[in-house]
Amino acid sequence: MPLPIAVLHGNFPQGTLDQPCLLDHKDLRVLLHEFGHCLQHVLTRSPHHTLSGISELGRDSAEFAGQVFERWCSSREFLLWLSDHYQTGQRLTEAQVDTALTSINAYDSWPTGQLLMSALFDFELHLAQGDGRTVQQVFDAVQREVPHLNIPSWCRFANSFDYLVTGYEASVYAYKWSGVLASEAFKRFQQEWVFNASTGKEFRETVLAPGGSQSLLQSIEAFLKQPLPLDFFPAAVNRYQTADR
């Protein structure tokens, strides 16, 4: 059986002779996110091509593995372990890490708002097809629902919204939904220590390895060793869960 191949591509600052490639926190999140996708692709054991690899769990949960590995960037233990200075070897203190995480979390409403606006815009474009509105008029209507961002009228957000042509049609919401599921799954790592090898192995066996032989929700519940509460899901998903059980 041929082995899977994954290539991680990232647009990171190039190192020089005097200074290696240094990643800020945002770059680190991108690196771990894409690394999660790579692991999802190469660790599946499904013998069927259509049920294996990065697309095995369906578009609505395709971002789950990447979102899980992003969670390490919000872990105090992980950042303390990683953050030695490239010249002196001096590590950040717990107080410095806590301050940095507090600052990062304080501004999280902006990327969250942009993600929600993007998902709403994606939905509305597909729902509004043929109603006579221009793309910009659709965007203006959506922005009024997320006034927190206050994007100026001269900014043409839709012109750079590349998700419409990269396979995410009407599925941009997957980033937020996958993020919710990833936060739930990462709770076990937080409880058992983020470097716990046994926990990591079980995550591999219960979530990454099965491929499309079971749903993502089933895999998460197997990893957490308990069912997700029904009030965790939106109403539409709640009905499916109840019927499935």
C-alpha positions as CSV (number, residue, x, y, z in Angstrom):
1,M,0.0,0.0,0.0
2,P,1.5,3.4,-0.9
3,L,2.3,5.7,2.0
4,P,0.5,9.1,2.1
5,I,2.6,12.2,1.5
6,A,1.8,15.7,3.0
7,V,3.6,18.9,2.2
8,L,3.3,21.8,4.7
9,H,3.5,25.2,3.0
10,G,3.7,28.4,5.0
11,N,4.4,32.0,4.1
12,F,6.9,32.6,7.0
13,P,9.6,35.2,7.1
14,Q,12.9,34.0,5.7
15,G,15.9,33.5,7.9
16,T,19.2,35.2,7.3
17,L,22.8,34.4,8.1
18,D,22.5,36.6,11.3
19,Q,19.0,35.5,12.4
20,P,17.0,32.3,11.9
21,C,13.4,32.3,10.9
22,L,11.6,33.6,14.0
23,L,7.8,33.1,14.3
24,D,5.5,35.5,16.1
25,H,2.4,34.0,17.8
26,K,0.2,34.3,14.8
27,D,2.8,32.5,12.6
28,L,3.1,29.8,15.3
29,R,-0.6,29.2,15.2
30,V,-0.5,28.9,11.4
31,L,2.4,26.4,11.6
32,L,0.6,24.2,14.2
33,H,-2.7,24.4,12.3
34,E,-1.2,23.2,9.1
35,F,0.8,20.6,11.0
36,G,-2.5,19.2,12.3
37,H,-3.8,18.9,8.8
38,C,-0.6,17.0,7.8
39,L,-1.0,14.6,10.7
40,Q,-4.7,14.0,9.8
41,H,-3.6,13.2,6.3
42,V,-0.7,10.8,7.0
43,L,-2.0,9.0,10.1
44,T,-5.3,7.7,8.8
45,R,-5.4,3.9,8.4
46,S,-8.4,3.7,6.1
47,P,-7.6,1.6,3.0
48,H,-10.2,3.6,1.0
49,H,-9.0,6.7,-0.8
50,T,-12.3,8.5,-0.5
51,L,-12.4,7.9,3.3
52,S,-8.9,8.7,4.1
53,G,-6.7,11.8,4.4
54,I,-7.5,15.4,5.0
55,S,-11.0,15.3,3.5
56,E,-12.2,12.2,5.4
57,L,-14.5,13.9,7.9
58,G,-16.5,16.0,5.5
59,R,-16.2,19.7,4.7
60,D,-18.1,20.9,7.8
61,S,-15.4,19.4,10.1
62,A,-12.4,19.5,7.8
63,E,-10.7,22.2,9.9
64,F,-10.9,20.2,13.1
65,A,-7.4,18.7,13.2
66,G,-5.8,22.0,12.5
67,Q,-7.9,23.8,15.1
68,V,-7.0,21.2,17.7
69,F,-3.3,21.8,17.2
70,E,-3.7,25.5,17.4
71,R,-4.9,25.0,21.0
72,W,-1.3,24.3,22.0
73,C,-0.5,28.0,21.2
74,S,-2.9,29.0,24.0
75,S,-1.3,26.6,26.5
76,R,0.9,28.2,29.1
77,E,2.9,25.0,29.5
78,F,3.6,24.7,25.8
79,L,4.7,28.3,25.5
80,L,7.0,28.1,28.5
81,W,8.6,25.0,27.0
82,L,9.0,26.6,23.5
83,S,10.0,30.1,24.3
84,D,13.7,30.1,24.9
85,H,15.6,33.0,23.3
86,Y,17.4,32.0,20.1
87,Q,20.6,33.8,21.3
88,T,20.7,33.6,25.1
89,G,18.5,30.6,25.7
90,Q,16.6,32.6,28.4
91,R,13.0,31.5,28.7
92,L,9.9,33.6,29.2
93,T,8.6,33.7,32.8
94,E,5.2,32.5,33.7
95,A,4.2,36.1,34.3
96,Q,5.3,37.1,30.8
97,V,3.5,34.2,29.2
98,D,0.3,34.9,31.2
99,T,0.5,38.6,30.1
100,A,1.0,37.7,26.5
101,L,-2.0,35.2,26.5
102,T,-4.2,37.8,28.2
103,S,-3.4,40.3,25.6
104,I,-4.0,37.8,22.7
105,N,-7.3,36.7,24.2
106,A,-8.4,40.3,24.8
107,Y,-8.2,41.0,21.0
108,D,-9.8,37.7,20.0
109,S,-13.1,39.3,19.3
110,W,-11.8,40.9,16.1
111,P,-10.8,37.7,14.3
112,T,-13.9,36.0,15.7
113,G,-16.0,38.8,14.3
114,Q,-14.3,38.6,11.0
115,L,-14.8,34.8,10.8
116,L,-18.5,35.1,11.7
117,M,-18.9,37.9,9.1
118,S,-17.2,35.8,6.5
119,A,-19.4,32.8,7.2
120,L,-22.6,34.9,7.1
121,F,-21.4,36.5,3.8
122,D,-20.7,33.1,2.4
123,F,-24.2,31.8,3.3
124,E,-25.9,35.0,2.1
125,L,-24.2,35.0,-1.3
126,H,-25.5,31.5,-2.0
127,L,-29.0,32.3,-0.6
128,A,-29.2,35.6,-2.5
129,Q,-28.3,34.3,-5.9
130,G,-30.7,35.8,-8.4
131,D,-32.3,38.3,-6.1
132,G,-30.9,41.2,-8.1
133,R,-28.4,42.5,-5.5
134,T,-24.7,43.0,-6.3
135,V,-22.0,41.2,-4.3
136,Q,-21.2,44.5,-2.6
137,Q,-24.8,45.0,-1.6
138,V,-24.9,41.6,-0.1
139,F,-21.7,42.3,1.9
140,D,-23.1,45.6,3.1
141,A,-26.2,43.9,4.4
142,V,-24.1,41.3,6.2
143,Q,-21.8,43.9,7.7
144,R,-24.7,45.6,9.4
145,E,-25.2,42.3,11.3
146,V,-21.6,42.5,12.6
147,P,-21.1,46.2,13.2
148,H,-18.3,45.5,15.7
149,L,-15.8,45.4,12.7
150,N,-16.9,48.7,11.2
151,I,-15.2,48.0,7.9
152,P,-15.0,51.2,5.8
153,S,-17.2,51.5,2.7
154,W,-14.3,51.8,0.3
155,C,-12.9,48.4,1.5
156,R,-13.8,45.7,-1.0
157,F,-13.7,42.7,1.2
158,A,-15.6,40.5,-1.3
159,N,-12.9,41.0,-3.9
160,S,-10.3,39.1,-1.8
161,F,-12.7,36.5,-0.3
162,D,-10.8,33.6,-1.9
163,Y,-12.8,30.9,0.0
164,L,-15.4,31.2,-2.7
165,V,-13.1,29.6,-5.2
166,T,-11.0,27.2,-3.0
167,G,-13.7,24.6,-2.3
168,Y,-15.3,26.2,0.8
169,E,-18.5,27.3,-1.0
170,A,-21.2,27.7,1.8
171,S,-18.8,26.0,4.2
172,V,-16.7,28.8,5.7
173,Y,-18.6,28.3,8.9
174,A,-16.6,25.1,9.3
175,Y,-13.8,27.1,10.8
176,K,-16.0,28.2,13.7
177,W,-17.8,24.8,14.1
178,S,-14.5,22.9,14.0
179,G,-13.1,25.3,16.5
180,V,-15.9,24.6,19.0
181,L,-15.3,20.9,18.7
182,A,-11.5,21.3,18.9
183,S,-11.9,23.3,22.2
184,E,-14.0,20.5,23.6
185,A,-11.5,17.8,22.6
186,F,-8.5,19.8,23.9
187,K,-10.0,19.8,27.4
188,R,-8.7,16.3,27.9
189,F,-5.1,17.4,27.1
190,Q,-5.5,20.3,29.5
191,Q,-6.7,17.9,32.2
192,E,-4.0,15.3,31.6
193,W,-1.1,17.6,30.7
194,V,-0.5,18.9,27.1
195,F,2.7,16.7,26.7
196,N,1.1,13.5,27.9
197,A,2.2,10.9,25.3
198,S,-0.5,8.4,26.3
199,T,-3.2,11.1,25.7
200,G,-1.6,12.0,22.3
201,K,-1.5,8.4,21.3
202,E,-5.2,7.9,22.2
203,F,-6.1,11.0,20.2
204,R,-4.2,9.4,17.2
205,E,-6.0,6.1,17.6
206,T,-9.5,7.4,18.2
207,V,-9.7,10.5,16.0
208,L,-7.0,10.5,13.3
209,A,-6.6,6.8,12.5
210,P,-10.2,5.7,11.9
211,G,-10.6,7.7,8.7
212,G,-14.2,8.0,7.5
213,S,-15.3,4.8,9.2
214,Q,-17.0,6.9,11.9
215,S,-18.2,10.4,12.3
216,L,-16.1,13.1,13.9
217,L,-18.6,13.4,16.7
218,Q,-18.3,9.7,17.4
219,S,-14.5,10.0,17.4
220,I,-14.5,13.0,19.8
221,E,-16.8,11.1,22.2
222,A,-14.6,8.1,22.1
223,F,-11.6,10.3,22.9
224,L,-13.3,12.1,25.7
225,K,-14.8,8.8,27.0
226,Q,-18.2,10.4,27.3
227,P,-21.0,11.7,25.1
228,L,-21.2,15.4,24.4
229,P,-24.2,16.9,26.1
230,L,-27.1,17.5,23.8
231,D,-27.3,21.2,24.7
232,F,-23.8,21.5,23.2
233,F,-25.3,21.3,19.7
234,P,-27.4,23.7,17.7
235,A,-31.1,22.6,17.4
236,A,-30.7,21.1,13.9
237,V,-27.7,19.0,15.0
238,N,-29.4,18.2,18.2
239,R,-32.2,16.4,16.4
240,Y,-29.6,14.4,14.4
241,Q,-27.7,13.4,17.5
242,T,-30.9,12.3,19.3
243,A,-31.9,10.1,16.3
244,D,-28.4,8.8,15.9
245,R,-28.3,7.5,19.5
